[in-house]
Amino acid sequence: MERNIRIDVEYEGTRYHGWQIQENADTIQGRLTEAVRRLTGETVSLIGAGRTDAGVHARGQVANFFMQKKLPLHNIEAGLNAYLPRDIVVKAAREVSADFNARFSARKRVYHYYLSPRRTALWRNFCWQFFQPFDTHILHRLAKQVIGEHDFGAFSRVAVQSGHKRCWVYESRWFQQGEMWVYRIAANRFLHGMVRTLVGTMMEVARGKMTEEQFRSLFEVRDRKAAGPAAPARGLILEAVEYDERAWV
């Protein structure tokens, strides 16, 4: 009997070409699929909750796949980790109902973007080291404007399967974590490059290169060329993916 297995995954994306399998490229999805094949002897279709870009990290990625082999769940977790490189870790494995889909069943995704105004050695692969003066009061005001349902066409060039670029943002705020500035955003869906372009554009406004009015107008203009440059991938982490409480168990 076929089993639907959900795995919670953490990874450092520095040396990978993103989540999604690509020809002649090392990807997170590719590594996990190969680990499942080596463990079970089965070639599976692995579904991820978020298609993180090249260089983006994850603390709370979720994926699922169907398998035939009757392995205990703790053996699945330990076995996959034995076949994975040290920068990809399966933190948990559980069996869920057949209708669970890591991508389409997700209710909310949460990202953090880390920005350091000072040089850092330990965090160099996990933040944007930004040494120019910027106005944090402006960042707080801009973050509030992102909350709600908007068209984010100005923050992503890539076409979408749904045919529209509207996303519902539940949370958008900046806060300090030690010397680091962190942007937290939670939404029902994200477009390709959306968070990095939001951060990059906010920083353009906060250092006086764009006005707050120009930022507000982007939701109506919907033109990627009107927004600022994307912030570096290394500062972005997929923190969590949330599902309904019943969790399809």
Sequence and secondary structure as in RCSB ss.txt:
>XXXX:A:sequence
MERNIRIDVEYEGTRYHGWQIQENADTIQGRLTEAVRRLTGETVSLIGAGRTDAGVHARGQVANFFMQKKLPLHN
IEAGLNAYLPRDIVVKAAREVSADFNARFSARKRVYHYYLSPRRTALWRNFCWQFFQPFDTHILHRLAKQVIGEH
DFGAFSRVAVQSGHKRCWVYESRWFQQGEMWVYRIAANRFLHGMVRTLVGTMMEVARGKMTEEQFRSLFEVRDRK
AAGPAAPARGLILEAVEYDERAWV
>XXXX:A:secstr
  EEEEEEEEE  TTSS SS  TTS  HHHHHHHHHHHHHS     EES    TT EEEEEEEEEEE S   HHH
HHHHHHHHS TTEEEEEEEEE TT  TTTT  EEEEEEEEESS  STTTTSSEE  S   HHHHHHHHHHH EEE
E GGG  S  TTS  EEEEEEEEEEEETTEEEEEEEES   TTHHHHHHHHHHHHHTTSS HHHHHHHHHH  GG
GS     GGGEEEEEEE  TTTT 
